[in-house]
Amino acid sequence: MGTSTNISSLAGSNITSDSEDVNMVYFMYGGYVVIIIVLGLVQNTMTVYVFVRDKRLRLFHNYYIVGLATADVGMCLTGNWMIAVAAFHGRWVFGRHGVYVC
């Protein structure tokens, strides 16, 4: 009988350990998304800035690259932060309407 008590107590501690692991995974994912947002904003803003400042870069194929950089800055500002906030909370906190925004 003592063995079954130990097994159930081990199972109970294992469940809390698993939930702590899940919370850590969400936190790490949120940190990863924040790093991607910061790097995306810096690099793509720099791309647009260099394109605007240097007239020699205004070639046809560079307009395509600047368009992609501008779209990525828009994504970093409008959608990715919602993913980071949801990851830090471990659940979707923006409700049904937040799904349509993101």
N, C-alpha and C positions, 0 to 999 in steps of 0.2 A: 504494500500500500504506500510505503514511503517513496518507492520508485515512481509511482504514477503521479504523486504530488510534485516530485522534482521535474518530471517530464512536462506537466502542465505549467509549472512556473517557468521552465525554459521556453516553452512555446509562447507564453505571454511576454517574456522579455524579448524574444525574437521578433514579435510583431511590432513592438515599439522601435526596435532597431531598424526594421524595414521602413517604417514611416519616417524615421530620421534620415535614412538613406535617400528616400524619395524627396524629402525636403531639401537635402543637400544637392541632389541632381537638379531640382528646379532652380535653386539658388545659383548653381554653376552655369546653368543654361541662361539665366537672366544676366549674369555677368558677361557671358560670351556675347549675348545680343547687344549689351551696352557697348562692349568693345567694338563690335561691328558697326554700330551706329556712329560712334565717335570717329573711327577710322574712315567710314564712308563719307561722313560730312567733311572731314578735313581733306581727304584726297580728292573728292569730286568738286568741292568748292575751289580747291587749288587748280584743278583742271580748267574749270570755267574761268577763273581769274587769269590764268596764263593765256588762255585763248583770247580773252578780251584785250589784254595788255599788248600782246605781240601780234602785229598785223601780218607777219609772215606765216603764221599758223592758220590763217583763214583760207584754207583749201577745202575742196568739196568734201573729202572724206573726214576731215576734222569736224565739220558741222554735225556729222552723225555721232561722233564720239562725244561732243559737247551736249547733244541732245540726250544721249544715254546718261551722261553725268548729271544733267539737270533732273532727269527722271529719278535717278537714284537719290539725289538730295531730297526730292519730294517724298520719296518712300521713307527715307530716314526720319523726316520731320512729321509725317502723317501716320504711318502705319507701324513701323518697327518699335516705337516706344510703347505701344499698346501691348505688344508681344512681351517686351521686357517686364512691364508692370505685372502682367498676368503670370509670368514665370516666377517673379519674386513672391507673389501671393500664393502660388501653387494652384491657382484656379482662375477661371475667366471672371473678371470682376466688373466687366462693362455691360453685362446683360445682353438681351437680345438685339438691341439697337447697335451695340458696339460691334457685333459681328458684321453688320452691313457697312459700318464705317471703315473697319480694318480690311 
